[in-house]
Amino acid sequence: MTTQFPANPQLSGWEAPLRFEGDVYDLEIIGEVPAELDGAFFRVAPDPQYPPRLGDDIFFNGDGSVSSFRIKAGHIDFKQRYVQTPRYKTERAARRSLFGAYRNPFTDDPSVTGLSRSAANTNVVMHNGTLWALKEDSLPIAMDPETLQTFGFSDFSGRVTSKTFTAHPKVDPVTGDLICFGYAAKDETTADIAYYLIGADGEVKREVWFEAPHAAMIHDMAVTENYVIFPVMPLTSDMDRLKAGAPHFQWEPTLDIVFGILPRDGEAADVRWFRAPNGFPGHTLNAHEDNGKIFLDISLTQGNVFHWFPPASGEIADPGTLPAQIARIVIDPRRKDLEANVTELFDVTAEFPHIDDRVLSHDYRHAFLAGIDPDSPFDPSRAVGRPFNTVFNALLHLDCHTGRVQSWAPGICDTVQEPVFVPRSGAAAEGEGFVLQLINRLAEGHSDLAILDSTRICDGPLAVARLPFRMKNGLHGNWADASQFTGPRPTLTAKGTQPDPADR
């Protein structure tokens, strides 16, 4: 490789590309891994294999690098592999970047015209015995959960006709159905949304197409017993802007947040759009219904968290200075004025929530997030490479019934990534189990995986698995019990792509 990566904050320091695939068998462990844990913690991070084609780039545009912490009988084995997307293999063969700016095909090398641009770098989810690597601008990619071998794209036997697929599907805890959607479902900047219900056996049960009020990012979703909720962010897309070389999304400081609600068994005509004041709706914690109303809990920031997608004015605020909270959005489907009420649930700065998924779509009590604990000392002066954007120094446990907030901070020069909750057993009470927490040891330049008792996070880890290197900040991940690892290989497709050059 004859060119270097740029020294921008999103591609240097702690976020400098690792470009690593490999295994560490039997990680060094301090403490004792709970015997109940038998499965894997999967996570994915953007990790570009080559410097940007245009000389600079954003964090979201790196190749998907999937990690697995396989936990069994008190031991932990680590594995990391790139998702073998057509994009990854084509650039590897060329030994350089061929794809340009984030979600902008007009900036690509002509040789890759028509090839899928997916980096498969945003989330990894288990369903029907398959590990799915997800990025919301493309179809899902199937992987083997044991080996991390890439199988390829799937359109579920042609039943998913959307070009895109969310990175945040939800699994119904009763039926095992995968509840999902694609936005910009017809093209890069259209307002089309396609909603899907995919059975536990991988068969598509429902497809409903409709349009949002405007073309914009819809990163996450939520479900209740009777509704699906689509938070439309005030980050708009526009084809002319894209052709002019501007960023794919533009922050709109005067645009409302819009929440689309669709009955889970409804049709396009049943969709209604409720509005709330401008803000940045982040990831959803959960949603449920009570007395005919929908209660959606979500991280909410007063301003643009994604500063690399600036407003038309170009003004950029430091995301760390923006007021943030965990908000409760109350939507009454009976209201004629289509107004959603916003109340504060917790006065905390926190993101990347995980709950006990067994209570998804129902009233719930416990949530675990990466957050900022202002009472825990944090001094990054000794860091060998500080992560970009908001720095989370603590694991937070929120009790949504009592309002109690508990926290655990790993160290004065340590930060945390997204936590994942694992039930102690199928019969355990809600929130009773373990939290898996990846820690950035900024002063030491490596990462650890901590395992905590979810009911007593203030006591610190039960066990810590040591990694001999740093792990870039991932985007998302999930736990999968070993019992989920077997299932039929999915029907694959290369729909919308040229033949893979590696297979020619």
Order of alpha helices (4+ residues) and beta strands (2+ residues): beta-beta-beta-beta-beta-alpha-beta-beta-beta-beta-beta-beta-beta-beta-beta-beta-beta-alpha-beta-beta-beta-beta-beta-beta-beta-beta-beta-beta-beta-beta-beta-beta-beta-beta-beta
